[in-house]
């Protein structure tokens, strides 16, 4: 039998238990053979409701599929094990997962946001929750001094991406967490994470909780909870799904208080994935480790090609010694990932020509699939970010983002060589 929260296997023969490693958890955590048929794969429970033997008497809390579904339960347990979390929750998209977390806050609260983030993340805070009374400030979180100076008395959440999208900044998760803890504020609002200590007037000490968007790294390359984060979030559409055939999101935490709030909001708002999408993610999680190894291997070969190409002005990749946070990436991550950003000489005209000439690299938004994708952030994924803010980050008309797939690297290099010719 499996401990769903930890991925620990309890031996039927000896009774001993030991935590399993990533690859084993990817395939087994949260999943047991179907007790009725012995099916090794978790069934797709296509049901909207569950029969009760008496009013309010249900089996394992299953009463309505928005609240709980056996296929989703298996997936949430599996993803929690991959992130080393006690609790996992899945959603109909990455932005639905973010929406759930922001609903933990109240009007008047402040969110400290890393400056380089997915355009949809910026849009949700700036255009949706701002109207509901939340405020946010975007800062360069690679500078911990700036992070500390940007904390406010009403800061209740710190949200960061590392590596970031699309400039691949690497942020010190431990460093930011230490600032969150040191920047504790005294409040009677009850938001954030309440420490056991009490401040003056008997009010609880409240600190902002740290959320890390781990989409670019995946649980295989980085585990933010182990580095001090309170919550880790994923757009499962990307590497966890891995096959460009589903849209989903996930949130994991080991904080019981936060987990209870997330579970309540997940059910109350109802933005949950379908049972079939949960089945697809369970299928995909089983190969996450081998896919990520190939993504990293291919990206390394393509980076070596691009750094020598005369039409490329700059290659941005955490695995390069020239990357500003290369040493931190080596310390914080198990690999450098499959995402590369490059600046093509000649601006929009040259970058557009490159994007129109690729054949194996598909010109499309999204990332993390087995097939290679390529896109223009300023026009596509980050168009919702104001032009001035994009320019400040370096998202100019020559910037191109590559999501390196798991095809043969030599074929991918030949495709880029032709496109840049």
Secondary structure, DSSP 8 states (H G I E B T S, - for coil): -EETTTTEEE-TTT--EEE--HHHHHHHTT----TTT--SS------SB---SBTTB-BTTBSBTTT--HHHHHHHHHHHHHTT-SEEEEESSHHHHHHHHHTTS-TT-EEEEESS--HHHHHIIIIIGGGGT-EEEEE-TT-HHHHHHH--TTEEEEEEESS-TTT-----HHHHHHHHHHT-EE-SS--SEEEEEE-GGG-EEEE-EEEEE-TTTHHHH--GGGGT-SEEEEETTTTTT-SSS---EEEEE--HHHHHHHHHHHHHH-----HHHHHHHHHHHTTHHHHHHHHHHHHHHHHHHHHT-TTEEEEE-TTSTTSTTHHHHHHH-SS--SEEEEEETTHHHHHHHHHHH-SSSEE-S---SSS-EEE-TTTTTTTTS-HHHHHHHT--TTEEEEE--SS-HHHHHHHHHHHH-
